[in-house]
Amino acid sequence: MPVVIKNGRWLLIAISGFVFCAFVLFFFKREQDNRDRTACQDNLRKIGQSIGMYVTDNDGFLPTSAAWDKRAI
């Protein structure tokens, strides 16, 4: 039995609700991406600072690959 829409207002409300939900989900995803990007930038900054501290403590030298433990790779 086909569904007959007697009042187009309900259809407009339903479509508006779906569009609103789509926009909300889009903005939440965008904020999550920004948060992840900021966390990644912070991690890269910390890695750079750690390497700089290591070089300072070891007379300007980084460890050679021969000094690395095979289990760490």
C-alpha positions as CSV (number, residue, x, y, z in Angstrom):
1,M,0.0,0.0,0.0
2,P,1.6,3.3,-1.1
3,V,2.2,5.9,1.6
4,V,0.5,9.2,0.8
5,I,1.9,12.3,2.3
6,K,-1.0,14.5,3.1
7,N,0.9,17.4,4.4
8,G,4.3,18.4,2.8
9,R,5.3,20.1,6.0
10,W,6.3,16.8,7.7
11,L,8.5,15.9,4.7
12,L,10.2,19.3,4.9
13,I,10.8,18.8,8.7
14,A,12.2,15.3,8.1
15,I,14.6,16.5,5.3
16,S,15.6,19.5,7.4
17,G,16.4,17.1,10.3
18,F,18.6,14.9,8.1
19,V,20.4,17.9,6.6
20,F,21.0,19.3,10.1
21,C,22.4,15.9,11.3
22,A,24.7,15.7,8.3
23,F,26.1,19.2,9.1
24,V,26.6,18.4,12.7
25,L,28.4,15.1,11.9
26,F,30.6,17.0,9.3
27,F,31.7,19.6,11.9
28,F,32.3,17.0,14.6
29,K,34.5,15.0,12.1
30,R,36.3,18.2,11.2
31,E,37.0,19.1,14.8
32,Q,38.3,15.5,15.4
33,D,40.7,15.9,12.5
34,N,41.9,19.2,13.8
35,R,42.5,17.6,17.3
36,D,44.4,14.7,15.8
37,R,46.5,17.0,13.7
38,T,47.4,19.1,16.7
39,A,48.3,16.0,18.7
40,C,50.6,14.8,15.9
41,Q,52.3,18.2,15.6
42,D,52.9,18.1,19.4
43,N,54.4,14.6,19.2
44,L,56.7,15.7,16.4
45,R,57.8,18.7,18.4
46,K,58.6,16.5,21.4
47,I,60.6,14.1,19.2
48,G,62.6,17.0,17.8
49,Q,63.3,18.3,21.3
50,S,64.3,14.8,22.5
51,I,66.8,14.4,19.6
52,G,68.2,17.9,20.3
53,M,68.7,17.0,24.0
54,Y,70.3,13.7,23.1
55,V,72.7,15.4,20.7
56,T,73.6,18.0,23.4
57,D,74.3,15.3,25.9
58,N,76.5,13.3,23.5
59,D,78.8,16.0,22.1
60,G,76.8,16.7,19.0
61,F,76.6,13.0,17.8
62,L,73.6,10.8,17.1
63,P,73.9,7.1,17.8
64,T,75.1,5.0,14.9
65,S,73.0,2.1,13.7
66,A,75.6,-0.4,14.9
67,A,74.8,0.8,18.5
68,W,71.2,-0.1,18.2
69,D,70.0,-3.3,19.7
70,K,68.6,-5.7,17.1
71,R,65.5,-6.4,19.2
72,A,64.6,-2.7,19.2
73,I,64.3,-2.6,15.4
